[in-house]
Amino acid sequence: MKVLDFIKPTLESFFGFAKEVDKEFLSHIEREELYEGLKKVQELKEKQQEPLKRLYCEWTERSFKFLIDRWVCFEEFPSEQFLLTSGLKGSKKLSFWAMLTIREEDAKRLTEEEFELSKYVSENLEELCVYKFVNSLAVLSLFRGDCGNGEINISPVRVVRMFDIDSHRLLHSSDLMIIPDTLRLRYLYDKFFDEHHNTFSRILSDRLSQAIEEGLPKEHIRVIQTAIAVIKNDPESLPEGEPQSSAEKWLRGELVEW
């Protein structure tokens, strides 16, 4: 029997459960009920007998705590946690990288069964809001050294390209995902300010111009403007008026007291 055929019923149940948790998670964020959402997911976690569902509740709990405390520590990437908890860690060639979108060059190195399993898992995980959020938080935690292990070593040669690539996320990420994207960009902006200040500023200006040229919704443009103000630590460049979304309000809290 193929691995996917054996484990698919468990994964289908997990993915369905996770999508329902996502709906509740986003609903509480939109209504600014972070503490209530945290309490509910903690209660839900205690009821779970299945390891994967309990893990997803733990990720959601950490997400709420991050939004409340503005800090979180991930000692393992959620993708690695998923593999360990699901029992797929020992599957041939299914590793952390299999949790990413399958690329053509990757597919050539996999058997038909391995490709089928990797494709099924990665495509379903990509649909999960909390999973994507905690993965981005884990990268942020690694960059900043939030677990006390020191900051990640970033090559000065690669940092401009990294900053440029990450800045494009501001255009296409959901409001929620813009939060860790912004904080990661701010980390790079601060760390390499002396060497690349002018280049970073130009890239951010280009992204804002691109957002306007592409006709993105005004609400999204406000979030991008707010993100740029946070990255540059420039409260005077915040958009005027009241925040139009929960992400904009959260990001403003990085610069001003509410």
N, C-alpha and C positions, 0 to 999 in steps of 0.2 A: 504493500500500500504506500502511496506517495505521502510524504510528510504533510503536504498541504491538505490532502483528503483527510488525514488523521486529525489534524489540529483545526481545520476550518470551522467546525461548529463552535468551538471555544472562542476563536477569533471573531466570528460573526456576532456572537453574544457580547463580546467585549466592545467591539466597534459600535454596536447599537447602544449599549449602555453609555459609552463615552460621548456619543453625540447628544444624548439627553442631558448629561452633565454639562456639556458645552452650552446648551441652551440656557440652563439655569445660571451658569457662570456669567454669561454675557448679559443676561437679564438683570442680575444683581449689580453688575458694573454700570449698566446704563442708568439704573435707578439710584446709583451711588450708595448701595447698601452693602458695603464691603464687610463689615463686622457680622451682619446677619448672614451673608453668603458664606463667610468663613465658618460660622457656627453650624450652618446646615450641612456643609460638606464634611465637617468633622463628625457629625452625627451619622451621615450616610456612610462614611468610611468604617465606622464601628460595626455597621450591619453587614459589611461585605465579607463573604467567605472565600470568594474566588480571588486569588492573588493579583491578577491583572486589573480587576475592577478596584480593588483596594489601592493598587499603585496609582491608578488614574485619580482617585480621590485625594491621594497624597500630593500629586502634582497640582491639583486644583487648590488644595489647602495652601501649598507653597506660593501659588500664584496670588491668592488673596493676601497672604502675609507680605509678599513683595510689594503689592500695591498699597498696603497699609504702612509698612515700615521703610519702603524704598531700598531694601537690601535683602539679599538671599544668597545662600551658599549651596552650590551643587558640586559635590565631590565626584559624582559620576554623571555622565551625559544620560539624559532620559532615554535616548535610543539604545544605549548599552543596558540600562535598567530594564527596558522592554524585552530585550533579547534574553536576559538572564531569567526574568520572571515568567516569560512565556515558555521557557524551555528550549528556545530556538538557538541558544548560544552554541550548542554543540553541532548544529546543522552544518554540513559541509559548505564552506565558502560563504555562509551567511554571517556577516559580521556587521560592525558599526556602519560600514560604507553601504551595506545593502539597505540601510534605512533611508538612504538618499534616493532621489529620482534615478531610475536606471538609465544609464547612458549607453549609446550604441557600442562603445568600446568595452564597457563592462559586460554587456550581454554576450559578446564573443567568447568571454572566458568562462561562461556558465553553461552547465548542461541545461537541457530543456526544463527539467524539474526544478533546478535551482533558480532559473530565470522566472518561472511561473510563480514560485514561492516569494521571491524577492519583489516581484512586480505587485503581487497581491498585497503584501504587507506594506510596502512603501506607499502605494497609491491610497490605501485606506488610512494610514497614519497621516498623510498629507492633508486629509480632510478634517482632522481633529484640531480644533482651535487651541485647547489647553496644551496639547502635545507640542504644537508649533511654538506656543508662547514660552513654555518651560525650556524648550531646546534653545531658544534665543536667549533666555535668561541665563542658561548654563554657560553659553559663550561669553556673555557679559561678565558673569562671575569669574570665569577663567581669565579674561582680559584684566579685570581690576584686582585680581587676587583676593576676592571676597572671602575665601575659605582660609586665609592666613598662610597660604603656601607661596606667596609672592606673585607678582604680576607676570603675565606671559611675555616671553621675549619676542618682540616684533622687529623684523628687519627694516631698518630705515630705507632700504632700497625698494621694498615692496609696499611701504605704507601709503604712498600716494595713490597707487592703483587700488589698494584695499579701501581707502577712503572714498575714492570715486565710485567703485562698485557698490559699496554699502550705501552711498548717498542716493543711488537710484531706488533703493528700497522705500525711501520716503514718498516716492511718487505712487508706488503700487501696493504698499502694505496697507492692511486694515488699520483703523484707528488704534486698536490694541497693540498690534505688532510694531507700530511706530515708536512706542515707548522704549523698548529695549534697543531698537535700531538707533534711536536718538542718543541714548546713553552710551552706546558703544562708539558712536561717532564723536561724542563729546570727549570720551576718554582719549581717542586718537588725536583729536584737535589739541587737547591740553598737553599730552605727552610729547607731541612733536611740533609744538607751537613755534619754537625758535627757528626750526629748520624749514617748516612748510606753511607758515601762517598765511601768506599771500595766496599760495596755491589752494589751500583748503577753503579760504574765503571765496575765491573765484568759483570753485566747484559748487559750493552752496548757493551762490548767486545764480549759477547756471541752472541748478535744479529748480529753484523758485521760478525763474523765467520759463523753463520747460513746462512746469506745472500750469502756468498761466496760458502759455501757447497751446497746450493740449486741451485747454478748456476744462480742467478738473473742477469739480464742484467747489463753490466758495468755502464751504465748511472744511473741505480737505485742504484747500490752500491755506486757510487759517491755521490748521494743525501743522502744516509744513513751515509756515512762518514762525510759529511757536517753537517748533523743533529746532530751527536754525538759531533762534534767540537763545535757547538752552545750550546748544552746542557751543556757541560763541560767548556764553555767559553774559548776555547783553539784554537786560530787562527792558531797556528803553526801546528796543526794536520789536517788542511784543505787539501783536495786532490790537487795535483799539476795541473797546467794548467788552461785553461779557463773553466768556467761552461758549462756543456753540456745540461742544461735544465733551464727553467724559475724558477722552484722551488729551484734548487741549487743556482742560482744567487740571488734569494730573500733571502734565508737563509744566504748566505755569507754576505749580507748587514747588518746582525745582529752583525758581527764581524769586518768587514773592510769597509772602504769607497770606493765607486766606482766613 
